[in-house]
Amino acid sequence: VQLQASGGGLVQAGGSLRLSCAAAGGTFRVYAIGWFRRAPGKERDFVAAISLADDSTIYADSVKDRFTISRDNAKNTVYLQIHSLKPEDTAVYFCAARRNRGLGYRLGDYDYWGQGTLVTVSS
């Protein structure tokens, strides 16, 4: 399974952005897609995940009021809509695919990773 994250860029605080994660190759093996982010000097942290089977979602508490994860199965694409961006949202955002049932929030819960897309929020 190959994952391609896109949609990052430079945005002013308060703005919005939509990230995309396009999956290809063996996507029938994928049960869920998750988003993680790595801020400068920090570890990679969980952001959100969605099941491709039943649309169930989970979010990190720190983002659940401003981030929305969604999917378009016909396009094999998962989106992460981010509203009211803050400078602390600056990070490289990664998408990842999970084979097993359930929504994971740990790095080890995911089997395939994309290369990341950089989001920079200016104050």
N, C-alpha and C positions, 0 to 999 in steps of 0.2 A: 504494500500500500504506500503510495506516495502522496504527501501532503504539501500543498503550496499555500502559504499564508501571504496575504497582500492587503493593501489598503492603509498602511501606516503613512505617517507624514508629520509635518510640523503644523500644529494647531494652537490657536490662542486659548487660554483658559476660558472656560465657559462654553466652548464650542463642542461640536459633536463629530463623531467619526464612525464609520462602519468598516470593520475588518472582515475579510473573507478567508475561508479555508476551503480550498478545492481539493477533493480527494480523487485519486485515480488508481486503477490497478487493484483488483481484489477487494473492492469495497463491500462485497457481500459478507466479508469476514468481520466487518466493523460493526460493533454494537453501539458505541458512543464516541462522540468527539468532545474533547475538552480544550479549553484555553488556559494557558499559563502565561505569566509575565515575569521578566527579570529586570528589575530596576537597577540602575548603576550601583555597583558595589554590594548588591544583595543577592540572596538566593532566588531561585525560580519558584514562584508562588502560584498556587491554584487561583483561577479566576471564576470559571464557569464550565459547565458540561451539559450536554444534551444527549438523550437517547435517540438514535435513529429509528428505533422500533416503535416507541410509544410517545415520543415528544416530552418525556419527563425531563426536568432540569434541576440543577443545583447551582448555587452561587456561593462565593465567598462572602462572608458578612460585610466585608469592607466595600463591596461593589454592588450589592444586590439592588440598591435603590437607583443606580445610574446605568447599569449594564444590562443588556438583554441579549440572550443567545437564542438563535433560531436556526432553522434548517430548510433547505430546499432539496429534497431527495432527488427530484428530477434532474437537478444540476450537480448532484453530489457535492453540495456546498453547504457549509455552516457559516453563519454570520455572527459577529459580535458587535452589537450597536452600543456605542458609548456616548452618553450625554453628560453635560456639565463637566467637561474635562477639567482636571486639576493638574498643577505641575507635578504632583506626586504620582500621577498616572504615567509619567514618562518612563518608558521601559521598552524592551524588546518583547513582543507578544508572540507566543508560540501556540500552534495548535497540535493536538496529538490525538491518536486514534486508539481505541480500546477494543479488544476482541471479546472479552468476557462480558456476561450480563452484569448489570449494575452500573452505577455512576461513580466513578472514582475521583478522588481529590488529591491523591498522592502521585508523585512522579512515577513510581513503580507500578501504578495501576494501568499505565498506558504502554502500548507496544510499538507504536510508530510515531515519529515526530517530524514536523516540518522545520524549515530553516529559520523562521521568525521574521517578523516585520517590525520596524522601529516606529514607535510613536513618541513624539517629542511635544510636550505641552509648554508653551511659553507663558510667563506670568504678565 
